[in-house]
Every structure is written in C-alpha cells, then in structure tokens.
Amino acid sequence: MYAGFIIAFIMALIASLLNEENAGSLLAGYNTMADDKKKNVDFKAIVKLHHIVF
C-alpha cells in the first residue's frame, strides 16, 4: 500500500519539475536529433501530455 503512494509521489514530482525550458534535456533522443527535426518538436504539447499522464 505504501509503495503505491511512494510511486505516485515520485511521478507527481517528476511531472512538476518538467517545464518547457528543461524538456529538451529530459526528452530521450532530442540531443541526437537532426537540427531540422528539432525545429518540429512542440515542447508545450509534450509538457502538457506529461502533466496529464503523471
């Protein structure tokens, strides 16, 4: 029972730390993308999705 609360707290903490400024460094594979693909990444939508999921 307590493990579920701990996992939920960790997920909520991760979601609260994610914002548009640091999403690029936390997004897997973003730093290795080609520059033209990096221009197409919508961080606002990614952050919104993470806040909904977590």
PyMOL Python script that loads the backbone (N, CA, C, O; Angstrom):
from pymol import cmd

cmd.read_pdbstr("""\
ATOM      1  N   MET A   1       0.824  -1.189   0.000  1.00  0.00           N
ATOM      2  CA  MET A   1       0.000   0.000   0.000  1.00  0.00           C
ATOM      3  C   MET A   1       0.872   1.259   0.000  1.00  0.00           C
ATOM      4  O   MET A   1       0.621   2.198  -0.755  1.00  0.00           O
ATOM      5  N   TYR A   2       1.884   1.267   0.842  1.00  0.00           N
ATOM      6  CA  TYR A   2       2.744   2.441   0.906  1.00  0.00           C
ATOM      7  C   TYR A   2       3.577   2.590  -0.357  1.00  0.00           C
ATOM      8  O   TYR A   2       3.925   3.707  -0.739  1.00  0.00           O
ATOM      9  N   ALA A   3       3.901   1.486  -1.008  1.00  0.00           N
ATOM     10  CA  ALA A   3       4.697   1.540  -2.234  1.00  0.00           C
ATOM     11  C   ALA A   3       3.937   2.293  -3.320  1.00  0.00           C
ATOM     12  O   ALA A   3       4.544   3.034  -4.094  1.00  0.00           O
ATOM     13  N   GLY A   4       2.641   2.117  -3.389  1.00  0.00           N
ATOM     14  CA  GLY A   4       1.826   2.829  -4.371  1.00  0.00           C
ATOM     15  C   GLY A   4       1.848   4.329  -4.139  1.00  0.00           C
ATOM     16  O   GLY A   4       1.917   5.104  -5.093  1.00  0.00           O
ATOM     17  N   PHE A   5       1.792   4.744  -2.887  1.00  0.00           N
ATOM     18  CA  PHE A   5       1.856   6.170  -2.569  1.00  0.00           C
ATOM     19  C   PHE A   5       3.227   6.757  -2.890  1.00  0.00           C
ATOM     20  O   PHE A   5       3.333   7.893  -3.352  1.00  0.00           O
ATOM     21  N   ILE A   6       4.257   5.986  -2.646  1.00  0.00           N
ATOM     22  CA  ILE A   6       5.614   6.457  -2.938  1.00  0.00           C
ATOM     23  C   ILE A   6       5.804   6.621  -4.445  1.00  0.00           C
ATOM     24  O   ILE A   6       6.360   7.624  -4.895  1.00  0.00           O
ATOM     25  N   ILE A   7       5.352   5.654  -5.218  1.00  0.00           N
ATOM     26  CA  ILE A   7       5.474   5.736  -6.675  1.00  0.00           C
ATOM     27  C   ILE A   7       4.651   6.897  -7.209  1.00  0.00           C
ATOM     28  O   ILE A   7       5.111   7.617  -8.095  1.00  0.00           O
ATOM     29  N   ALA A   8       3.447   7.094  -6.692  1.00  0.00           N
ATOM     30  CA  ALA A   8       2.608   8.212  -7.128  1.00  0.00           C
ATOM     31  C   ALA A   8       3.264   9.545  -6.795  1.00  0.00           C
ATOM     32  O   ALA A   8       3.195  10.483  -7.591  1.00  0.00           O
ATOM     33  N   PHE A   9       3.892   9.641  -5.644  1.00  0.00           N
ATOM     34  CA  PHE A   9       4.588  10.872  -5.258  1.00  0.00           C
ATOM     35  C   PHE A   9       5.766  11.146  -6.190  1.00  0.00           C
ATOM     36  O   PHE A   9       5.983  12.286  -6.600  1.00  0.00           O
ATOM     37  N   ILE A  10       6.520  10.114  -6.520  1.00  0.00           N
ATOM     38  CA  ILE A  10       7.660  10.280  -7.425  1.00  0.00           C
ATOM     39  C   ILE A  10       7.184  10.735  -8.805  1.00  0.00           C
ATOM     40  O   ILE A  10       7.792  11.623  -9.403  1.00  0.00           O
ATOM     41  N   MET A  11       6.126  10.148  -9.307  1.00  0.00           N
ATOM     42  CA  MET A  11       5.599  10.542 -10.624  1.00  0.00           C
ATOM     43  C   MET A  11       5.089  11.977 -10.601  1.00  0.00           C
ATOM     44  O   MET A  11       5.303  12.722 -11.557  1.00  0.00           O
ATOM     45  N   ALA A  12       4.427  12.367  -9.540  1.00  0.00           N
ATOM     46  CA  ALA A  12       3.947  13.742  -9.425  1.00  0.00           C
ATOM     47  C   ALA A  12       5.110  14.718  -9.315  1.00  0.00           C
ATOM     48  O   ALA A  12       5.045  15.822  -9.856  1.00  0.00           O
ATOM     49  N   LEU A  13       6.160  14.328  -8.628  1.00  0.00           N
ATOM     50  CA  LEU A  13       7.343  15.177  -8.516  1.00  0.00           C
ATOM     51  C   LEU A  13       8.015  15.362  -9.871  1.00  0.00           C
ATOM     52  O   LEU A  13       8.412  16.476 -10.211  1.00  0.00           O
ATOM     53  N   ILE A  14       8.147  14.310 -10.635  1.00  0.00           N
ATOM     54  CA  ILE A  14       8.742  14.404 -11.969  1.00  0.00           C
ATOM     55  C   ILE A  14       7.899  15.305 -12.859  1.00  0.00           C
ATOM     56  O   ILE A  14       8.441  16.137 -13.588  1.00  0.00           O
ATOM     57  N   ALA A  15       6.595  15.152 -12.810  1.00  0.00           N
ATOM     58  CA  ALA A  15       5.711  15.978 -13.639  1.00  0.00           C
ATOM     59  C   ALA A  15       5.787  17.443 -13.226  1.00  0.00           C
ATOM     60  O   ALA A  15       5.691  18.327 -14.078  1.00  0.00           O
ATOM     61  N   SER A  16       5.954  17.710 -11.965  1.00  0.00           N
ATOM     62  CA  SER A  16       6.010  19.104 -11.522  1.00  0.00           C
ATOM     63  C   SER A  16       7.341  19.757 -11.887  1.00  0.00           C
ATOM     64  O   SER A  16       7.401  20.974 -12.062  1.00  0.00           O
ATOM     65  N   LEU A  17       8.395  18.976 -12.003  1.00  0.00           N
ATOM     66  CA  LEU A  17       9.701  19.527 -12.358  1.00  0.00           C
ATOM     67  C   LEU A  17       9.846  19.791 -13.852  1.00  0.00           C
ATOM     68  O   LEU A  17      10.699  20.581 -14.255  1.00  0.00           O
ATOM     69  N   LEU A  18       9.037  19.152 -14.670  1.00  0.00           N
ATOM     70  CA  LEU A  18       9.137  19.291 -16.119  1.00  0.00           C
ATOM     71  C   LEU A  18       8.460  20.575 -16.572  1.00  0.00           C
ATOM     72  O   LEU A  18       7.297  20.820 -16.253  1.00  0.00           O
ATOM     73  N   ASN A  19       9.189  21.384 -17.308  1.00  0.00           N
ATOM     74  CA  ASN A  19       8.609  22.578 -17.910  1.00  0.00           C
ATOM     75  C   ASN A  19       9.192  22.746 -19.308  1.00  0.00           C
ATOM     76  O   ASN A  19      10.004  21.929 -19.743  1.00  0.00           O
ATOM     77  N   GLU A  20       8.789  23.789 -20.010  1.00  0.00           N
ATOM     78  CA  GLU A  20       9.215  23.959 -21.393  1.00  0.00           C
ATOM     79  C   GLU A  20      10.708  24.232 -21.522  1.00  0.00           C
ATOM     80  O   GLU A  20      11.303  23.903 -22.548  1.00  0.00           O
ATOM     81  N   GLU A  21      11.323  24.822 -20.511  1.00  0.00           N
ATOM     82  CA  GLU A  21      12.741  25.152 -20.605  1.00  0.00           C
ATOM     83  C   GLU A  21      13.634  23.911 -20.501  1.00  0.00           C
ATOM     84  O   GLU A  21      14.655  23.833 -21.186  1.00  0.00           O
ATOM     85  N   ASN A  22      13.272  22.953 -19.668  1.00  0.00           N
ATOM     86  CA  ASN A  22      14.135  21.794 -19.489  1.00  0.00           C
ATOM     87  C   ASN A  22      13.616  20.540 -20.188  1.00  0.00           C
ATOM     88  O   ASN A  22      14.206  19.470 -20.031  1.00  0.00           O
ATOM     89  N   ALA A  23      12.554  20.639 -20.936  1.00  0.00           N
ATOM     90  CA  ALA A  23      12.007  19.467 -21.619  1.00  0.00           C
ATOM     91  C   ALA A  23      12.976  18.923 -22.663  1.00  0.00           C
ATOM     92  O   ALA A  23      13.022  17.714 -22.890  1.00  0.00           O
ATOM     93  N   GLY A  24      13.743  19.790 -23.293  1.00  0.00           N
ATOM     94  CA  GLY A  24      14.705  19.331 -24.294  1.00  0.00           C
ATOM     95  C   GLY A  24      15.789  18.450 -23.722  1.00  0.00           C
ATOM     96  O   GLY A  24      16.220  17.495 -24.369  1.00  0.00           O
ATOM     97  N   SER A  25      16.235  18.754 -22.523  1.00  0.00           N
ATOM     98  CA  SER A  25      17.278  17.935 -21.916  1.00  0.00           C
ATOM     99  C   SER A  25      16.718  16.638 -21.337  1.00  0.00           C
ATOM    100  O   SER A  25      17.456  15.667 -21.171  1.00  0.00           O
ATOM    101  N   LEU A  26      15.427  16.613 -21.031  1.00  0.00           N
ATOM    102  CA  LEU A  26      14.828  15.411 -20.458  1.00  0.00           C
ATOM    103  C   LEU A  26      14.200  14.501 -21.507  1.00  0.00           C
ATOM    104  O   LEU A  26      13.889  13.348 -21.208  1.00  0.00           O
ATOM    105  N   LEU A  27      14.010  14.989 -22.716  1.00  0.00           N
ATOM    106  CA  LEU A  27      13.387  14.206 -23.777  1.00  0.00           C
ATOM    107  C   LEU A  27      14.414  13.251 -24.375  1.00  0.00           C
ATOM    108  O   LEU A  27      15.464  13.676 -24.857  1.00  0.00           O
ATOM    109  N   ALA A  28      14.103  11.966 -24.340  1.00  0.00           N
ATOM    110  CA  ALA A  28      15.043  10.962 -24.832  1.00  0.00           C
ATOM    111  C   ALA A  28      15.247  11.127 -26.337  1.00  0.00           C
ATOM    112  O   ALA A  28      14.287  11.167 -27.107  1.00  0.00           O
ATOM    113  N   GLY A  29      16.504  11.221 -26.738  1.00  0.00           N
ATOM    114  CA  GLY A  29      16.845  11.305 -28.146  1.00  0.00           C
ATOM    115  C   GLY A  29      16.820  12.689 -28.743  1.00  0.00           C
ATOM    116  O   GLY A  29      17.172  12.853 -29.912  1.00  0.00           O
ATOM    117  N   TYR A  30      16.419  13.690 -27.987  1.00  0.00           N
ATOM    118  CA  TYR A  30      16.322  15.041 -28.549  1.00  0.00           C
ATOM    119  C   TYR A  30      17.691  15.597 -28.917  1.00  0.00           C
ATOM    120  O   TYR A  30      17.840  16.230 -29.962  1.00  0.00           O
ATOM    121  N   ASN A  31      18.677  15.371 -28.084  1.00  0.00           N
ATOM    122  CA  ASN A  31      20.000  15.932 -28.347  1.00  0.00           C
ATOM    123  C   ASN A  31      20.685  15.293 -29.547  1.00  0.00           C
ATOM    124  O   ASN A  31      21.583  15.901 -30.131  1.00  0.00           O
ATOM    125  N   THR A  32      20.287  14.089 -29.929  1.00  0.00           N
ATOM    126  CA  THR A  32      20.893  13.420 -31.072  1.00  0.00           C
ATOM    127  C   THR A  32      20.090  13.607 -32.352  1.00  0.00           C
ATOM    128  O   THR A  32      20.489  13.101 -33.401  1.00  0.00           O
ATOM    129  N   MET A  33      18.981  14.313 -32.295  1.00  0.00           N
ATOM    130  CA  MET A  33      18.172  14.569 -33.491  1.00  0.00           C
ATOM    131  C   MET A  33      18.878  15.528 -34.433  1.00  0.00           C
ATOM    132  O   MET A  33      19.730  16.317 -34.026  1.00  0.00           O
ATOM    133  N   ALA A  34      18.507  15.440 -35.686  1.00  0.00           N
ATOM    134  CA  ALA A  34      18.993  16.408 -36.663  1.00  0.00           C
ATOM    135  C   ALA A  34      18.348  17.763 -36.369  1.00  0.00           C
ATOM    136  O   ALA A  34      17.260  17.832 -35.797  1.00  0.00           O
ATOM    137  N   ASP A  35      19.024  18.827 -36.762  1.00  0.00           N
ATOM    138  CA  ASP A  35      18.538  20.177 -36.457  1.00  0.00           C
ATOM    139  C   ASP A  35      17.176  20.461 -37.077  1.00  0.00           C
ATOM    140  O   ASP A  35      16.368  21.164 -36.472  1.00  0.00           O
ATOM    141  N   ASP A  36      16.899  19.932 -38.269  1.00  0.00           N
ATOM    142  CA  ASP A  36      15.597  20.189 -38.888  1.00  0.00           C
ATOM    143  C   ASP A  36      14.466  19.479 -38.152  1.00  0.00           C
ATOM    144  O   ASP A  36      13.338  19.970 -38.136  1.00  0.00           O
ATOM    145  N   LYS A  37      14.752  18.337 -37.545  1.00  0.00           N
ATOM    146  CA  LYS A  37      13.728  17.643 -36.754  1.00  0.00           C
ATOM    147  C   LYS A  37      13.519  18.318 -35.404  1.00  0.00           C
ATOM    148  O   LYS A  37      12.415  18.288 -34.860  1.00  0.00           O
ATOM    149  N   LYS A  38      14.580  18.931 -34.856  1.00  0.00           N
ATOM    150  CA  LYS A  38      14.451  19.629 -33.574  1.00  0.00           C
ATOM    151  C   LYS A  38      13.502  20.814 -33.689  1.00  0.00           C
ATOM    152  O   LYS A  38      12.839  21.173 -32.715  1.00  0.00           O
ATOM    153  N   LYS A  39      13.429  21.421 -34.861  1.00  0.00           N
ATOM    154  CA  LYS A  39      12.540  22.566 -35.060  1.00  0.00           C
ATOM    155  C   LYS A  39      11.069  22.166 -35.011  1.00  0.00           C
ATOM    156  O   LYS A  39      10.212  23.000 -34.722  1.00  0.00           O
ATOM    157  N   ASN A  40      10.767  20.893 -35.291  1.00  0.00           N
ATOM    158  CA  ASN A  40       9.389  20.418 -35.334  1.00  0.00           C
ATOM    159  C   ASN A  40       8.867  19.919 -33.989  1.00  0.00           C
ATOM    160  O   ASN A  40       7.699  19.543 -33.887  1.00  0.00           O
ATOM    161  N   VAL A  41       9.710  19.909 -32.956  1.00  0.00           N
ATOM    162  CA  VAL A  41       9.306  19.401 -31.641  1.00  0.00           C
ATOM    163  C   VAL A  41       8.518  20.482 -30.904  1.00  0.00           C
ATOM    164  O   VAL A  41       8.970  21.618 -30.764  1.00  0.00           O
ATOM    165  N   ASP A  42       7.338  20.103 -30.440  1.00  0.00           N
ATOM    166  CA  ASP A  42       6.459  21.023 -29.712  1.00  0.00           C
ATOM    167  C   ASP A  42       6.552  20.723 -28.216  1.00  0.00           C
ATOM    168  O   ASP A  42       5.878  19.828 -27.705  1.00  0.00           O
ATOM    169  N   PHE A  43       7.403  21.490 -27.523  1.00  0.00           N
ATOM    170  CA  PHE A  43       7.601  21.244 -26.097  1.00  0.00           C
ATOM    171  C   PHE A  43       6.362  21.555 -25.282  1.00  0.00           C
ATOM    172  O   PHE A  43       6.122  20.916 -24.257  1.00  0.00           O
ATOM    173  N   LYS A  44       5.580  22.510 -25.711  1.00  0.00           N
ATOM    174  CA  LYS A  44       4.366  22.861 -24.964  1.00  0.00           C
ATOM    175  C   LYS A  44       3.418  21.662 -24.910  1.00  0.00           C
ATOM    176  O   LYS A  44       2.828  21.385 -23.866  1.00  0.00           O
ATOM    177  N   ALA A  45       3.271  20.962 -26.014  1.00  0.00           N
ATOM    178  CA  ALA A  45       2.394  19.787 -26.058  1.00  0.00           C
ATOM    179  C   ALA A  45       2.980  18.625 -25.264  1.00  0.00           C
ATOM    180  O   ALA A  45       2.246  17.882 -24.613  1.00  0.00           O
ATOM    181  N   ILE A  46       4.301  18.467 -25.318  1.00  0.00           N
ATOM    182  CA  ILE A  46       4.944  17.386 -24.577  1.00  0.00           C
ATOM    183  C   ILE A  46       4.785  17.595 -23.075  1.00  0.00           C
ATOM    184  O   ILE A  46       4.476  16.654 -22.343  1.00  0.00           O
ATOM    185  N   VAL A  47       4.992  18.817 -22.618  1.00  0.00           N
ATOM    186  CA  VAL A  47       4.848  19.121 -21.190  1.00  0.00           C
ATOM    187  C   VAL A  47       3.400  18.924 -20.750  1.00  0.00           C
ATOM    188  O   VAL A  47       3.145  18.383 -19.673  1.00  0.00           O
ATOM    189  N   LYS A  48       2.461  19.357 -21.571  1.00  0.00           N
ATOM    190  CA  LYS A  48       1.040  19.178 -21.234  1.00  0.00           C
ATOM    191  C   LYS A  48       0.689  17.691 -21.132  1.00  0.00           C
ATOM    192  O   LYS A  48      -0.038  17.284 -20.226  1.00  0.00           O
ATOM    193  N   LEU A  49       1.205  16.884 -22.058  1.00  0.00           N
ATOM    194  CA  LEU A  49       0.949  15.449 -22.030  1.00  0.00           C
ATOM    195  C   LEU A  49       1.543  14.801 -20.781  1.00  0.00           C
ATOM    196  O   LEU A  49       0.900  13.956 -20.157  1.00  0.00           O
ATOM    197  N   HIS A  50       2.745  15.182 -20.417  1.00  0.00           N
ATOM    198  CA  HIS A  50       3.367  14.623 -19.210  1.00  0.00           C
ATOM    199  C   HIS A  50       2.604  15.016 -17.952  1.00  0.00           C
ATOM    200  O   HIS A  50       2.478  14.211 -17.029  1.00  0.00           O
ATOM    201  N   HIS A  51       2.101  16.222 -17.904  1.00  0.00           N
ATOM    202  CA  HIS A  51       1.324  16.643 -16.726  1.00  0.00           C
ATOM    203  C   HIS A  51       0.015  15.863 -16.628  1.00  0.00           C
ATOM    204  O   HIS A  51      -0.443  15.547 -15.530  1.00  0.00           O
ATOM    205  N   ILE A  52      -0.577  15.557 -17.765  1.00  0.00           N
ATOM    206  CA  ILE A  52      -1.817  14.767 -17.741  1.00  0.00           C
ATOM    207  C   ILE A  52      -1.539  13.335 -17.326  1.00  0.00           C
ATOM    208  O   ILE A  52      -2.263  12.773 -16.504  1.00  0.00           O
ATOM    209  N   VAL A  53      -0.491  12.738 -17.890  1.00  0.00           N
ATOM    210  CA  VAL A  53      -0.181  11.336 -17.625  1.00  0.00           C
ATOM    211  C   VAL A  53       0.306  11.130 -16.195  1.00  0.00           C
ATOM    212  O   VAL A  53      -0.143  10.211 -15.510  1.00  0.00           O
ATOM    213  N   PHE A  54       1.217  11.977 -15.747  1.00  0.00           N
ATOM    214  CA  PHE A  54       1.789  11.790 -14.417  1.00  0.00           C
ATOM    215  C   PHE A  54       0.980  12.491 -13.367  1.00  0.00           C
ATOM    216  O   PHE A  54       1.322  12.437 -12.186  1.00  0.00           O
TER     217      PHE A  54
END
""", "prot")
cmd.dss("prot")
cmd.show_as("cartoon", "prot")
cmd.util.cbc("prot")
cmd.orient("prot")
